[in-house]
């Protein structure tokens, strides 16, 4: 009997090792579509990402097929969305730009099960708007997801998203998503300096500081197990600084080291 | 711990780990990500001209869909965050072929991260603003049936205090004013009923581009 148990235990442990071998983490982390992940310590009122370009670099790319546009994506964790989000949806917010600084603000909601686009809203609804010098040194790109934290029935739901671009000129837009206190929850997230439409952006000169902030503490957590977004790039990210505070940061760079 | 309990715990651990690693798989089975391909009609939302929309007036704006409507219909009304009276309530209605499909109401805040400023003078209730807008949406989703090209989509707006709404000077469509209907969108509406309003509201519409 004891021998049988030992055999079963050995087999099961073998299975465990095998499962870990067959299903390793999907990526190395802190490059392209994976800057690590961040979460908040309690229900926030808002959680923002702010990308400030350094004087060295601005944001420039050599190629980004298919349309030569790039995107700043504020993406929720795929698996958390799959299990916890309303209907298994994936609530993505994006700022996109072409090489001339013609930009757009976007919310897209995809279903993690079916891959269907369940909802989207864009500003402008078609095309883009040119904002002076948003690819230059010292420009700032900003996305803030505002979260309801009142009535417990709706606490944690995203009510609106504020988009901001600051270069020589500025453009800001707040998109209210509707619903009774919001349709979708804020979930642990990451950012991506990426291409668009499934593409890979090769940044030639790019770098700056990336900030993740909230009215509650923001915590760095390990890279996600599953990367949801198809887009990718060569952008590299440092480890997070000041995790566990209301303003966490990391560096991004096209040619620097990564965490 | 008894042997049976030990085996049970181990089986549970291994089973849990398999579930964790296998469902969903590490390579997402679906294609998520940012697509710039859109299916939109109505106003683009570009422009800095605002109109001081009166209170207690139902304003409707209709567009004919230039593509098949699939999955959802999303409509956005653009408002300038400029001197909004605290407690202002905004009611939006979304109609397909005259039938009410969705409603949405908002309690507007008077505090905004980037308030708009007026550039120049106000003339006849119209002014130019800085680049800051609020987009309020009303949506029908999921859309249970595909709607054909030519479907008339109407958006109604009612507000309890005057607000500065973005207008579309390039649109060939008019907005229509109706009075005395109250704040709640009626269940049925006739497109282009009422008086032609002085300006066409900037109303953007989107659906799934497929």
Interface residues (C-beta under 8 A of the other chain):
Chain A: X1 X2 X5 X8 X9 X12 X13 X15 X16 X19 X20 X22 X23 X24 X25 X26 X67 X69 X71 X73 X78 X79 X82 X90 X92 X94 X96 X104 X106 X108 X110 X111 X112 X113 X114 X115 X116 X117 X118 X119 X120 X121 X122 X123 X124 X125 X126 X127 X129 X131 X144 X162 X164 X169 X170 X171 X172 X173 X174 X175 X176 X177 X178 X179 X194 X196 X197 X198 X225 X226 X227 X228 X229 X230 X231
Chain B: X3 X6 X7 X10 X11 X13 X14 X17 X18 X21 X22 X24 X25 X26 X27 X28 X29 X30 X31 X32 X33 X34 X35 X36 X37 X38 X40 X42 X43 X44 X45 X46 X71 X72 X74 X76 X81 X104 X106 X112 X113 X114 X130 X131 X132 X133 X134 X135 X136 X137 X138 X139 X141 X142 X204 X205 X206 X208 X209
